[in-house]
Structures are given as structure tokens and as C-alpha cells.
Amino acid sequence: MTLNVDPPPVAAVPPWRDVRVLRIAAQVVAVIAVGLLVAFLARNFATALSERGLGFGFGFLGRSAGFDISESPIPYSPADTYGTAFLVGLLNTLFVSFIGIILATVLGIVVGVARLSPNWLVRRIASSYVEVIRNTPLLVQLFIIYFAVFLQLPAVAQSISFAGSVFLNQRGVFVPGPQLTAGFTPWLAFVALGIGVLVAARAVARHREDTERPIRGLTALGWLGLLTVVTIGWVLIGPVAFELPVRARFNFVGGLGLSPEFAALLTGLVLYTAAFIGEVVRGGIQAVRRGQVEAARALGLSEGETLRLVVFPQALRIIVPPLTSQYLNLAKNSSLAIAIGYPDLFKVGQTMANQTGQPLPVILMVMSTYLAISLVTSLLMNIYNRRIQVLER
């Protein structure tokens, strides 16, 4: 006969030995410690401001700025508010960063591919450029570009001309300026038609892929249709006309003029960042397995087709993450514009801090703005990175 004996009751774990309780207690203690530290720093901060007769607020943003800004993408005068002046500095930073990212990406890809060129001369020139630019400070490069190059250009009367439409002199760089014509709105109809052709081609390609039928370059044909329709509309209507710069008595009028400060800053940022992007591109290309290249050659693809259709699409998933860091560095390095007098966000913020006697609020505004630019750039690049990862799978 078998007797059913109940197991002895398990003793409850005391709270001071319970792992879950200890983890919660540690988190509570950490939160309290951080809160006390923040309160201590805030109290010292408020005391220091009070002792020095300084206030902390953003009411000055509504007052008249009283200082001029040499370059502004929007209408601005010294009678405008500090808030408007801050916006001008922000737009200047965004403009030079946006153009710089595009040009640095193009130049970086060229340099990265040239570093792997079978031609000895091309490979050595690209390597020398990368080594020199990467191992010298950007600030020194900006000084050389601005003071030794742009400020040494000839006067307006002896401007250097390229094809009779681009002029370089001590006043800056003058290029043809785009002007919208009356045909711009009708041209958008051609753009919409081209997009419709692309969408239709992709839909047909998707349907054929689902039914396991060959696609035969339908997507590429859709892109070709888009470009063809847009180009035909551009030729027939002419939505944009380019106004050529014309030399006047003291300077050029018409077209698009770039100041020496802007041109020097843009040139320095592009050359400096492109050297790093070139190394990122080179590493991404070399990370693609050799067998992929050999298979492409076995199919009869040329070197250019192999790079464009096989190697580069696979290298993108390796290139994009470090490329994001270079874009962020370019945006932050634009603050060095203060050294050559370009009125970017940092320079305008410094002027505001000196005039208003409110350095801390201005510094917080500048830091928050740079942080927001970095976060938005990272978000966009992460979205693109996730998309190419999905496409890769």
C-alpha cells in the first residue's frame, strides 16, 4: 500500500535575498541618486546666475537683433528679431550641409573606386589625396583654401572664366542661376506621366514575378520611360531658364553668386569628408566576396557593369552605416565656418550671446539644433539602411 505524503512547504525567500526585489531596489536607488545630482547642479546653476545678475529665458528672441548678416537665404535686416537671425543662421548651415553631403558623396565614390583602379597612376593619386586630407586638420585646410586660394583670385576686371558662364574672382564664384518659367507647371504633368509609366512597369514586373515568369528588365524599362518622358517635356516646354552672370562696373550681376566664405567652406567640407567617404566605399567594395566578381565576369559583364550591377548593390549594406557618421561629421564640422566669417548657426549664435548677455540659453539653442539635425539625418539614413537590407534578403 502506497502512502501519499505531501512535500514539505518551501520557505519563502526573504526580500533582502530576492533577486527581483534587489533589482528593483537598485533601480530606485539609481534614479534617486541621478535626481539628487540633477537637483544639486540645477541649484548651483541658478545660484551662479543670480550672483552674476544673469537671467535665464528666451524672451530676447522677440527683440530687435540690431546686427547685419552678410548672407541670408530669406529677407533679413538688422531690424528683425533675434529669432529671425537665428533662423537665418540655421538655414545657412542646412544649405551648406545639404550641398556638401551631395558633392562629398559623389567625390567620395569616385575616390573609393579610384583607390581600387588597376591603373597605377590613378590609384596612387587617389591614395595620396586620401592620406594628405585625412591626416591634416580641417581648420588648417579651411585657412589655406580661403586665404591662399579664394582671396588670391584676381579682381573682378580680370576674372577667371570657364566657358563664358562661370567666373571666379575675389568677390566669389558666379555661375548661371536657375529661373522658373511659365512652363514649369505644365512640365509637372510630364513628370506625373513619367511616374505613372514607372509605377505601371513595376506593377507588371511584380505580377510576372509572382507568376514565376521572367521580368526581362521591366523595372529598368520603367526608369528609362520616366527619364524619357521628363526629358521630352523639358525640351518641349523649358520649365527652367538659366540666367548668366554679367560683369557690371564693380561686380557681376545676374546669375547665382557664391561668396568667397561660402565657396571656401563648401570646398573644404567636400574635400575633407570625401576622403573619409572614399575609404568607406573602398572597404565596402573589398568586403564583397571575390566569387561574386568572378561570376559576373563569367556571365560576360564588363568591369563597369560588374561594379554597378553586382558589387555596389551588395556593398551598400556595409557602406551605409559608416556613411551616416560622415554625414553627421560634415554637418557638425560646418561650425568651423566661424574661422572664415561665414554666418552659419554657430557664428550667429555667438553674436546673439554677446549682444544679449544670455550665453547659456543661446548655447542650449545651438546645441539642441545641432542635435536635432543629427537625429533627423540618422533617422533618414537608418530608414534607407533598413530598406536596402530588406531588398538584399
SULCOR-V78821 format. One record per residue. D_LAST is the distance of its C-alpha to the last C-alpha in Angstrom with 1 decimal. Layout:
d_last=[D_LAST,D_LAST]
This chain:
d_last=[64.8,61.6,61.8,58.8,58.8,56.5,54.5,55.9,54.3,51.7,52.9,50.9,49.1,51.0,49.1,49.6,47.7,45.0,41.6,40.3,43.5,43.4,39.8,40.9,44.1,42.3,40.1,43.2,45.1,42.3,42.2,46.0,46.1,43.6,45.6,48.9,47.6,46.4,49.7,51.6,49.8,50.3,53.9,54.5,52.7,54.9,58.0,57.3,56.9,60.1,62.1,61.1,61.7,58.1,56.4,52.8,51.6,50.0,53.1,53.6,50.6,53.0,55.7,56.4,54.6,57.4,55.5,54.1,50.6,50.6,47.3,46.0,43.4,45.3,49.1,50.6,54.2,55.8,57.1,53.6,52.4,50.6,47.6,47.5,47.9,44.9,42.8,43.9,42.8,39.4,38.9,39.9,37.4,34.6,35.7,35.9,32.6,30.7,32.3,31.9,28.1,27.7,30.1,29.0,25.3,26.6,29.1,26.7,24.3,27.4,28.7,25.5,25.3,29.1,29.0,27.2,29.5,31.5,34.5,36.5,38.2,35.0,33.3,36.4,36.9,33.4,33.9,37.3,36.1,33.4,35.8,38.6,36.8,34.8,38.0,40.3,40.5,39.3,42.6,44.5,42.4,43.1,46.8,46.8,45.0,47.2,50.6,50.5,48.6,48.7,52.2,53.6,52.7,55.8,57.6,56.9,59.5,57.9,54.3,51.8,50.5,47.5,47.8,50.3,47.7,46.4,49.1,49.1,52.1,53.1,52.4,48.7,46.4,47.1,44.6,44.6,43.8,41.8,43.9,42.7,44.9,45.9,43.3,40.3,40.2,40.5,37.7,35.3,35.9,34.5,31.4,30.9,31.4,28.9,26.3,27.3,26.7,23.2,22.4,24.0,22.2,18.7,20.1,21.4,18.2,16.4,19.4,19.5,15.8,16.7,19.8,18.1,20.2,19.4,18.5,20.5,19.7,20.5,18.4,20.1,23.3,22.9,22.6,25.6,27.5,27.0,28.3,31.1,32.4,32.3,34.1,36.7,37.4,37.8,40.2,42.2,42.5,42.0,40.6,41.1,44.1,44.3,47.5,48.8,50.4,54.2,56.5,59.2,62.1,60.4,56.6,54.1,53.8,51.0,47.5,45.2,46.7,44.8,47.0,47.3,45.9,42.7,42.3,42.8,40.5,37.7,38.3,38.3,35.1,33.3,34.6,34.1,30.5,29.4,30.5,28.1,25.3,26.1,25.7,22.3,21.2,22.9,21.2,17.7,18.5,20.2,17.3,15.3,16.4,19.5,18.5,16.1,19.2,21.4,19.3,19.4,23.1,23.6,22.4,25.1,23.2,25.3,24.8,24.0,21.6,19.8,19.6,18.6,16.1,14.6,15.5,15.5,12.0,10.7,13.6,13.1,11.0,14.1,16.6,16.2,17.4,20.6,21.0,21.6,24.4,26.0,26.1,27.7,30.2,31.1,32.0,34.0,35.7,37.1,39.6,41.4,42.7,45.7,46.9,47.4,48.4,45.5,45.7,42.2,41.5,42.9,46.1,46.9,46.4,48.7,51.4,51.0,51.5,54.6,56.2,55.6,56.2,53.0,50.8,48.8,47.7,46.7,44.8,42.9,42.1,40.8,38.7,37.2,36.5,34.7,32.7,31.8,30.6,28.5,26.9,26.2,24.6,22.5,21.4,20.4,18.5,16.7,15.8,14.5,12.6,10.8,10.1,8.6,6.5,5.3,5.5,3.8,0.0]
